[in-house]
Amino acid sequence: MYVFGEIDKSSTVIENNIVNYTHNLNTSSAGIQSVKIVSGSINTNYWNSLNVMFYTSGSPVYSSEGKKFARPSTNFSIVQKKGSQFLTKYHGYPSSSIITIPSTYYGEKIKEKSFRFTDLNNPDNSGNNPVIVDDGFGNLYSTNAHHSQSNTNASSSDNYVGNIFYEHGLAVITETGSWSGSVDYSDLVTNYTLEFESVNTITSYEYNVTLLPQEYNLTTNYTIRNVLSGSTETFSQSTPFIASPFTGSGFQPYITTINLYQNGDYDTPVIQATLPRPIKKSDKINTRFKIKLDI
């Protein structure tokens, strides 16, 4: 009787799939933090860290363009294939605000163009709450700002109010000007909601287990055993006799569980696949099971 068999490795399929999940969080969600960062203040460590990691190489000198800082190859700003991430306002203004999101929520990164920040404490005179989104390239802009820097659309670089670093779960509001006549951007990180999609890669492993007609046609399940008719012997797991319903040529065992083991270690399975219903083993044709594992 066969107990263990080899998997045909040539039939194993491994594929990666990107999955997204929408998160709806708020100021009180576990791990969400907001920090007001000010250059030269008690929070100067935050300011300096962002400066070195994302906005400059550590030098407080503007690039030759006079508009934005040169980004060294060693900093962590994302490299865009299309469009540009504008880092022009961080040093131009004396203070900023940072929102940190734990990787528990965003996974590998925040999906581009899915971030939405809604302030709840500072509506304008008409009762509208400030809404800030990302443009897909690492820039933040307000969708309903009263005051804009130009007549161009809201997602223009002239109207950017901060940056988002997708792989690090960091959103930085650098604009300190006014969203409306009564609301400043610097006041928008005390009570808010966040919506974004996380990005995770799921690796799927598909194994094919093929049982030939001559294999696995017996069972070790002790419940098929019975005492002989008329015997005074009591049933136990060591009873050597098979009950009569299971002795005919038409009997075939049913398969309920398939265990996968590492080669050479047959004590503890690394994967256990429980079938949704028992499957009768055929002694006439091949029986193939597909086992799919997502990690």
VENBELLIN-V557396 format. One record per residue. N is the residue number from 1. RES is the residue in three letters. OMEGA is omega in radians with two decimals (none if undefined). Layout:
N_RES_OMEGA + N_RES_OMEGA
This chain:
1_MET_3.10 + 2_TYR_3.08 + 3_VAL_3.14 + 4_PHE_3.11 + 5_GLY_3.14 + 6_GLU_3.02 + 7_ILE_3.07 + 8_ASP_-3.06 + 9_LYS_-3.14 + 10_SER_-3.13 + 11_SER_-3.14 + 12_THR_-3.14 + 13_VAL_3.09 + 14_ILE_3.13 + 15_GLU_3.13 + 16_ASN_3.13 + 17_ASN_3.10 + 18_ILE_3.11 + 19_VAL_3.13 + 20_ASN_3.10 + 21_TYR_-3.12 + 22_THR_3.11 + 23_HIS_3.02 + 24_ASN_-3.04 + 25_LEU_3.07 + 26_ASN_-3.05 + 27_THR_-3.08 + 28_SER_3.12 + 29_SER_-3.08 + 30_ALA_3.06 + 31_GLY_3.14 + 32_ILE_-3.13 + 33_GLN_3.07 + 34_SER_-3.10 + 35_VAL_3.00 + 36_LYS_-3.10 + 37_ILE_-3.07 + 38_VAL_3.10 + 39_SER_3.08 + 40_GLY_-3.13 + 41_SER_3.11 + 42_ILE_3.09 + 43_ASN_-3.09 + 44_THR_3.13 + 45_ASN_3.07 + 46_TYR_-3.09 + 47_TRP_-3.12 + 48_ASN_-3.14 + 49_SER_3.11 + 50_LEU_3.13 + 51_ASN_-3.07 + 52_VAL_-3.03 + 53_MET_-2.96 + 54_PHE_-2.92 + 55_TYR_3.11 + 56_THR_3.04 + 57_SER_-3.09 + 58_GLY_3.14 + 59_SER_-3.14 + 60_PRO_-3.08 + 61_VAL_3.11 + 62_TYR_3.07 + 63_SER_-3.09 + 64_SER_3.11 + 65_GLU_3.14 + 66_GLY_-3.08 + 67_LYS_-3.12 + 68_LYS_-3.08 + 69_PHE_3.02 + 70_ALA_-3.13 + 71_ARG_-3.12 + 72_PRO_3.14 + 73_SER_-3.07 + 74_THR_3.14 + 75_ASN_-2.95 + 76_PHE_3.08 + 77_SER_-3.10 + 78_ILE_3.10 + 79_VAL_-3.05 + 80_GLN_3.05 + 81_LYS_3.11 + 82_LYS_-3.12 + 83_GLY_-3.09 + 84_SER_2.98 + 85_GLN_-3.09 + 86_PHE_-3.09 + 87_LEU_-2.93 + 88_THR_-2.94 + 89_LYS_-3.00 + 90_TYR_-3.12 + 91_HIS_-3.14 + 92_GLY_-3.12 + 93_TYR_-3.03 + 94_PRO_-3.08 + 95_SER_3.13 + 96_SER_3.07 + 97_SER_-3.11 + 98_ILE_3.04 + 99_ILE_3.14 + 100_THR_-3.13 + 101_ILE_-3.13 + 102_PRO_3.12 + 103_SER_3.05 + 104_THR_-3.14 + 105_TYR_-2.96 + 106_TYR_3.09 + 107_GLY_3.14 + 108_GLU_3.10 + 109_LYS_2.98 + 110_ILE_-3.14 + 111_LYS_3.14 + 112_GLU_3.09 + 113_LYS_3.10 + 114_SER_-3.04 + 115_PHE_3.12 + 116_ARG_3.14 + 117_PHE_3.12 + 118_THR_3.10 + 119_ASP_-3.09 + 120_LEU_-3.02 + 121_ASN_-2.96 + 122_ASN_3.08 + 123_PRO_3.08 + 124_ASP_-3.08 + 125_ASN_3.12 + 126_SER_3.12 + 127_GLY_3.14 + 128_ASN_3.12 + 129_ASN_3.09 + 130_PRO_3.11 + 131_VAL_-3.13 + 132_ILE_3.13 + 133_VAL_3.09 + 134_ASP_-3.08 + 135_ASP_-3.12 + 136_GLY_-3.12 + 137_PHE_3.11 + 138_GLY_3.12 + 139_ASN_3.10 + 140_LEU_3.07 + 141_TYR_3.14 + 142_SER_-3.14 + 143_THR_-3.04 + 144_ASN_-3.13 + 145_ALA_3.07 + 146_HIS_-3.06 + 147_HIS_3.09 + 148_SER_-3.09 + 149_GLN_-3.12 + 150_SER_3.11 + 151_ASN_3.13 + 152_THR_-3.09 + 153_ASN_-3.01 + 154_ALA_-3.09 + 155_SER_3.08 + 156_SER_3.12 + 157_SER_3.10 + 158_ASP_-3.05 + 159_ASN_3.09 + 160_TYR_-3.11 + 161_VAL_3.14 + 162_GLY_-3.10 + 163_ASN_3.01 + 164_ILE_3.13 + 165_PHE_-2.92 + 166_TYR_-3.06 + 167_GLU_-3.07 + 168_HIS_3.13 + 169_GLY_-3.10 + 170_LEU_3.01 + 171_ALA_-3.07 + 172_VAL_3.06 + 173_ILE_-3.06 + 174_THR_-3.13 + 175_GLU_3.11 + 176_THR_3.12 + 177_GLY_-3.01 + 178_SER_3.00 + 179_TRP_3.04 + 180_SER_-3.11 + 181_GLY_-3.06 + 182_SER_-3.04 + 183_VAL_3.07 + 184_ASP_3.11 + 185_TYR_-3.11 + 186_SER_-3.12 + 187_ASP_-2.93 + 188_LEU_-3.08 + 189_VAL_3.12 + 190_THR_3.13 + 191_ASN_-3.00 + 192_TYR_2.99 + 193_THR_3.10 + 194_LEU_3.02 + 195_GLU_3.10 + 196_PHE_3.08 + 197_GLU_3.06 + 198_SER_3.12 + 199_VAL_3.08 + 200_ASN_3.07 + 201_THR_3.10 + 202_ILE_3.09 + 203_THR_-3.13 + 204_SER_3.07 + 205_TYR_3.11 + 206_GLU_-3.13 + 207_TYR_3.07 + 208_ASN_3.10 + 209_VAL_-3.09 + 210_THR_3.10 + 211_LEU_3.11 + 212_LEU_-3.09 + 213_PRO_-3.08 + 214_GLN_-3.09 + 215_GLU_2.97 + 216_TYR_-3.14 + 217_ASN_3.07 + 218_LEU_-3.13 + 219_THR_3.04 + 220_THR_-3.14 + 221_ASN_-3.03 + 222_TYR_-3.11 + 223_THR_3.09 + 224_ILE_-3.11 + 225_ARG_3.11 + 226_ASN_3.06 + 227_VAL_3.13 + 228_LEU_3.13 + 229_SER_3.13 + 230_GLY_-3.12 + 231_SER_3.09 + 232_THR_-3.14 + 233_GLU_3.09 + 234_THR_-3.11 + 235_PHE_3.00 + 236_SER_-3.14 + 237_GLN_-3.13 + 238_SER_3.11 + 239_THR_-3.01 + 240_PRO_-2.99 + 241_PHE_3.11 + 242_ILE_-3.14 + 243_ALA_-3.02 + 244_SER_3.14 + 245_PRO_-3.05 + 246_PHE_-3.10 + 247_THR_-3.11 + 248_GLY_-3.12 + 249_SER_-3.12 + 250_GLY_-3.11 + 251_PHE_3.00 + 252_GLN_-3.14 + 253_PRO_3.06 + 254_TYR_-3.13 + 255_ILE_-3.13 + 256_THR_-3.05 + 257_THR_3.05 + 258_ILE_3.11 + 259_ASN_3.05 + 260_LEU_-3.07 + 261_TYR_2.95 + 262_GLN_-3.11 + 263_ASN_3.12 + 264_GLY_3.12 + 265_ASP_-3.05 + 266_TYR_3.13 + 267_ASP_-3.08 + 268_THR_3.14 + 269_PRO_3.07 + 270_VAL_3.08 + 271_ILE_3.05 + 272_GLN_-3.13 + 273_ALA_3.11 + 274_THR_-3.09 + 275_LEU_-3.14 + 276_PRO_3.06 + 277_ARG_3.14 + 278_PRO_3.13 + 279_ILE_-3.13 + 280_LYS_3.14 + 281_LYS_3.13 + 282_SER_3.02 + 283_ASP_-3.14 + 284_LYS_-3.08 + 285_ILE_3.07 + 286_ASN_3.05 + 287_THR_-3.09 + 288_ARG_3.06 + 289_PHE_3.03 + 290_LYS_-3.14 + 291_ILE_-3.09 + 292_LYS_-3.12 + 293_LEU_3.10 + 294_ASP_3.13 + 295_ILE_none
